[in-house]
Amino acid sequence: MRQVSSDHWTAKDVPDQHGRVTVITGGSGGLGLETARVLVANRATVVLAGRNQAKLAAAGAELRRAQPDAAVETVELDLASLESIRRAATELAGRFATLDLLINNAGLMFPPYGLTKDGYELQFGTNHLGHFALTGLLMPQLLAAPGSRVVTVSSNGHRAGRMNFADLNSARHYHRAAAYGRSKLANLMFTYELQRRLAAAKASTIALAAHPGTARTELTRHMSGLSNAAMGPRFRAVNSWLVQDAAMGALPILRAATDPAAIGGTYYGPDGFLQLTGYPIVVTSSGRSQNRQAQRRLWVESEQLTGITYPV
Ligand SMILES: NC(=O)c1ccc[n+]([C@@H]2O[C@H](COP(=O)([O-])OP(=O)(O)OC[C@H]3O[C@@H](n4cnc5c(N)ncnc54)[C@H](OP(=O)(O)O)[C@@H]3O)[C@@H](O)[C@H]2O)c1
């Protein structure tokens, strides 16, 4: 489904970010690092949040090498552990009184069945519950920054997602693609419900979502070698209609994060065939993602599962 597009929006359209403090989950690689690269180039202060200290240090060093005056920090964050999320949020609140931008980007796809430290299915627990908890804990700092934004990264895969409330954690039946789809559907439902709550509270903070289409990153690490190779750069000549580089995949995230014309509740994705590749435009999400009753129910379930409630 090709959407109506205006002129192409590119990284050159990112306005000056000087003075804006940004936290990016999964910032040490893939789309998170590409997003960070553009934000620091536009003078934002960027905090890379990730679970692997060595990767965080390497990513920070890479950004500083490219730009010696880059304002880059790191914070340790394992989204599969509520204890780690609380520790990271406390650390961030100690460093920054206000946060202008939280990019909920980290994610994993199709792992074998596994559980978070708190006993939730790994994809739903990390991709959705982890970000639900982190955002809730950082809400005071976000609300304190005028015009702040929460951008959550979803996927075309949300279309296959079903919110089975009787078995959110796939305890009865685990299908790795179904669990990924559910987690990405949850990312969108969370965004829409959060936006409604922020608007009702008359907060200037807005919530938006974005998806990268299909981008070459390490996300496919749990897929077969054959699938990885088929999507990889060696076959660029034949797969370029299907897969794009991470820098292009980061553009919808960057647009949601920085376009002055963006409004709360908007979802950005690529403008190409089936939203797989292309430049970022406003796209629509599945009807299921827009079910308000289900959004409210997911919110309540997420509060219960994480023990975290929001001030809005
Ligand atoms: N690439 C695509 O085609 C595509 C398509 C649709 C949606 N997306 C979405 O885009 C987002 C970014 O993915 P990517 O493509 O950049 O994949 P990636 O290269 O695998 O990066 C994912 C990042 O998430 C981090 N992460 C995973 N589990 C974590 C945890 N428990 N705690 C903290 N960080 C964790 C990873 O850290 P480690 O390095 O430590 O594992 C990594 O930094 C994901 O939400 C994904 O669902 C990607």
The ligand as an SDF file (V2000), in Angstrom:
LIG
                    3D

 48 52  0  0  0  0  0  0  0  0999 V2000
   15.6920   -4.1540   11.2880 N   0  0  0  0  0  0  0  0  0  0  0  0
   14.4610   -4.2850   10.8500 C   0  0  0  0  0  0  0  0  0  0  0  0
   14.2160   -4.6590    9.6990 O   0  0  0  0  0  0  0  0  0  0  0  0
   13.2960   -3.9550   11.7450 C   0  0  0  0  0  0  0  0  0  0  0  0
   12.0120   -4.0740   11.2040 C   0  0  0  0  0  0  0  0  0  0  0  0
   10.9240   -3.7390   11.9980 C   0  0  0  0  0  0  0  0  0  0  0  0
   11.1210   -3.2990   13.2910 C   0  0  0  0  0  0  0  0  0  0  0  0
   12.3730   -3.2280   13.7950 N   0  0  0  0  0  0  0  0  0  0  0  0
   12.5200   -2.7800   15.1890 C   0  0  0  0  0  0  0  0  0  0  0  0
   13.5970   -1.8810   15.2880 O   0  0  0  0  0  0  0  0  0  0  0  0
   14.1190   -1.9170   16.6100 C   0  0  0  0  0  0  0  0  0  0  0  0
   15.6440   -1.9380   16.5640 C   0  0  0  0  0  0  0  0  0  0  0  0
   16.0490   -3.1680   15.9940 O   0  0  0  0  0  0  0  0  0  0  0  0
   17.3510   -3.3000   15.0490 P   0  0  0  0  0  0  0  0  0  0  0  0
   16.8330   -3.6600   13.7200 O   0  0  0  0  0  0  0  0  0  0  0  0
   18.2300   -2.1530   15.2170 O   0  0  0  0  0  0  0  0  0  0  0  0
   17.9880   -4.6400   15.6570 O   0  0  0  0  0  0  0  0  0  0  0  0
   19.3980   -4.8970   16.3810 P   0  0  0  0  0  0  0  0  0  0  0  0
   20.5060   -4.4830   15.5030 O   0  0  0  0  0  0  0  0  0  0  0  0
   19.3460   -6.3130   16.8210 O   0  0  0  0  0  0  0  0  0  0  0  0
   19.3400   -3.9250   17.6270 O   0  0  0  0  0  0  0  0  0  0  0  0
   18.4790   -4.1970   18.7000 C   0  0  0  0  0  0  0  0  0  0  0  0
   18.9960   -3.5280   19.9270 C   0  0  0  0  0  0  0  0  0  0  0  0
   18.1230   -3.8810   21.0190 O   0  0  0  0  0  0  0  0  0  0  0  0
   18.9580   -4.2540   22.0990 C   0  0  0  0  0  0  0  0  0  0  0  0
   18.3180   -5.1590   23.0440 N   0  0  0  0  0  0  0  0  0  0  0  0
   17.8210   -6.3950   22.8470 C   0  0  0  0  0  0  0  0  0  0  0  0
   17.3820   -6.9090   24.0000 N   0  0  0  0  0  0  0  0  0  0  0  0
   17.6340   -5.9810   24.9680 C   0  0  0  0  0  0  0  0  0  0  0  0
   17.4420   -5.9340   26.3680 C   0  0  0  0  0  0  0  0  0  0  0  0
   16.9310   -6.9590   27.0470 N   0  0  0  0  0  0  0  0  0  0  0  0
   17.8080   -4.8120   27.0160 N   0  0  0  0  0  0  0  0  0  0  0  0
   18.3460   -3.7770   26.3720 C   0  0  0  0  0  0  0  0  0  0  0  0
   18.5860   -3.7610   25.0510 N   0  0  0  0  0  0  0  0  0  0  0  0
   18.2230   -4.8620   24.3590 C   0  0  0  0  0  0  0  0  0  0  0  0
   20.1540   -4.9280   21.4490 C   0  0  0  0  0  0  0  0  0  0  0  0
   21.2130   -5.0090   22.3680 O   0  0  0  0  0  0  0  0  0  0  0  0
   22.3150   -6.2060   22.2800 P   0  0  0  0  0  0  0  0  0  0  0  0
   23.2050   -5.8210   21.1550 O   0  0  0  0  0  0  0  0  0  0  0  0
   22.9440   -6.1940   23.6080 O   0  0  0  0  0  0  0  0  0  0  0  0
   21.5620   -7.4680   21.9830 O   0  0  0  0  0  0  0  0  0  0  0  0
   20.4040   -3.9760   20.2960 C   0  0  0  0  0  0  0  0  0  0  0  0
   21.1360   -2.8490   20.7160 O   0  0  0  0  0  0  0  0  0  0  0  0
   13.4820   -3.1270   17.2890 C   0  0  0  0  0  0  0  0  0  0  0  0
   12.4720   -2.6830   18.1560 O   0  0  0  0  0  0  0  0  0  0  0  0
   12.8780   -3.9140   16.1470 C   0  0  0  0  0  0  0  0  0  0  0  0
   11.7350   -4.6490   16.5350 O   0  0  0  0  0  0  0  0  0  0  0  0
   13.4640   -3.5290   13.0540 C   0  0  0  0  0  0  0  0  0  0  0  0
  1  2  1  0
  2  3  2  0
  2  4  1  0
  4  5  1  0
  4 48  2  0
  5  6  2  0
  6  7  1  0
  7  8  2  0
  8  9  1  0
  8 48  1  0
  9 10  1  0
  9 46  1  0
 10 11  1  0
 11 12  1  0
 11 44  1  0
 12 13  1  0
 13 14  1  0
 14 15  2  0
 14 16  1  0
 14 17  1  0
 17 18  1  0
 18 19  2  0
 18 20  1  0
 18 21  1  0
 21 22  1  0
 22 23  1  0
 23 24  1  0
 23 42  1  0
 24 25  1  0
 25 26  1  0
 25 36  1  0
 26 27  1  0
 26 35  1  0
 27 28  2  0
 28 29  1  0
 29 30  1  0
 29 35  2  0
 30 31  1  0
 30 32  2  0
 32 33  1  0
 33 34  2  0
 34 35  1  0
 36 37  1  0
 36 42  1  0
 37 38  1  0
 38 39  2  0
 38 40  1  0
 38 41  1  0
 42 43  1  0
 44 45  1  0
 44 46  1  0
 46 47  1  0
M  CHG  2   8   1  16  -1
M  END
$$$$
